[in-house]
Amino acid sequence: MLDTLDAPAVRTWCRLALAALGQAREEIDALNVYPVPDGDTGTNLYLTVESAAEALDGMFAQEEQPTLAAAANVAARGALIGARGNSGVILAQWLRGLAEVLAEGGGLAEALGNGARSAYLAVAEPVEGTLLTVAAAAADAAKAADGLTGQAREAYRAARQALLLTPDQLTVLAEAGVVDAGGRGLVAVLGALVDAVSGQQPMGPVALRREDPVVVAGCEGHERPPGPGHPAFEVIYLLEAEDGQLPRLRERLGRLGDSLVIGGGDGLWNVHVHVDDAGAAVEAGVEAGRPYRIRITHFAEAAARSGEREETVSHGRAVLSVVTGSGLAQLCEQAGSVVLEADPDRAPASAELVAAVHRCAAREVIVLLNDPELRAAAGAAADQLREEGVRIAVLPTRSPVQGLAALAVHDAGRRFDEDMVAMTSAAGATRYAELAVAEGESWTMAGVCQAGDVLGLIDGDVAVIGRDLTETAVAVLDRMIAASGELVTLVLGEDAPADLADRLIAHARRTRPEVDTVAYRGGQEAAPLLIGVE
């Protein structure tokens, strides 16, 4: 439990917030009915926080002991640069408000108050029953609490309560029977803050509908174009401009449309507005300074593309495999897959996944993640790619051995859905295991492990604890093939003993001669051995 915030805590908070938004992304998208029911608030918030997390990772890679002020400012600037959508820009400005106070030595309650004020000032016409209301409630509650953890918990509690009241403040939410999507996202971010400073998960699930606290039912129809009278385009761009240019820019964009949010400062701004004349909105930015990273979305066309996704005719299909290790990358390439070789110390961000799919140069892409931790980033990337007209499916492979099994049955000559089902079935029929070395004492499903122990994980859970790597591998293999199995695949890591594969193959032949066993050098760093049993 922390007494004061520091740079590592800010980084931890950002990573936990990203994970929380990733887990809730689809639910938040489904809640999105205001200001435009385009079903992307969860994705936009995820991408905004992802940009902040990447900026912090870059800073920590260059500095051993960054200051709290530096970490807070880098996170806020990263969020500003990567902010997407109305809620993303507001969240980035909220983070900037926090950073201003934290950089000057202020406490959390004061920072939350400044964050809420900054968020309100960023919105041309603030509306209650939104992220703004939730931010204000959190700030007010934090003032009455003592200590860092107490203030974080009170802010989170008040935010949850304020979220439940949003339908009473905004008619469109009441009609849809949902809470505000942006406010739900901020609750996730504040819950991550509680976890970061206290080391404990915050209280229970967050209510998404007051009559049903866990199920988001009946929200699927919200992804539709805005009705008559609503602007046709969403325009977003980064703008380099002097502070003095902002009043005229706000006034001009306010006349052009609605949902105007301008966040930022120190010469860099993120501009978001809904207009009928997208060109005029960009011209206003040109007059104020230098706009770049311009993104224009036509709501009706985006909705039409969404409706046509399932109608796409198979033409040019590729498989993208995400792996670590040169040997695994070569195996996947030989099987006909495009490969994204990930950094073993850092999971690829959604932007990297988008770029990798672009390299596939195909209208249809099946993605093999081979790691459950990548699902959130892949989901955000898939949403963006579908907007571009790419038909994409993300298969929930949890290990590279499941990915190899899926690749073995891939057939581009089949229909897309048939190919996807066959690959998913092959992956699901493959049990997976891996060896890892414990970094410290910990409780596991198999008992207490100590630093240096070899852990044998089967289907994600620790099943064997040993001291010798080969003996532990044999014990894991025996459990894997005891009931059934036709083919065993062994993928050796970079630090695996040279004779490990031979000893495991010999053991399998003695105990289960009817089972075929193959071994490859994967070159992965994290796991000395991966095992797949089909």
Secondary structure, 3 states (H helix, E strand, C coil): CCCCCCHHHHHHHHHHHHHHHHHHHHHHHHHCCCCCCCCCHHHHHHHHHHHHHHHHHHHHHHCCCCCHHHHHHHHHHHHHHHCCHHHHHHHHHHHHHHHHHHHCCCCHHHHHHHHHHHHHHHECCCCCCCHHHHHHHHHHHHHCCCCHHHHHHHHHHHHHHHHHHHHHHCHHHHHHCCCCHHHHHHHHHHHHHHHHHHCCCCCCCCCCECCECCCCCCCHHHCCCCCCCCCCEEEEEEEECCHHHHHHHHHHHHHHEEEEEEEEECCEEEEEEEECCHHHHHHHHHHHCEEEEEEEEEHHHHHHHHHHHHHCCCCCEEEEEEECCHHHHHHHHHCCCEEEECECCECCCHHHHHHHHHHHCCCEEEEECCCHHHHHHHHHHHHHHHHCCCEEEEECCCCHHHHHHHHHCCCCCCCHHHHHHHHHHHHHCCEEEEEEECCCCEEECCEEECCCCEEEEECCEEEEEECCHHHHHHHHHHHHHCCCCCEEEEEECCCCCCCHHHHHHHHHHHHCCCCEEEEEECCCCCCCEEEEEC
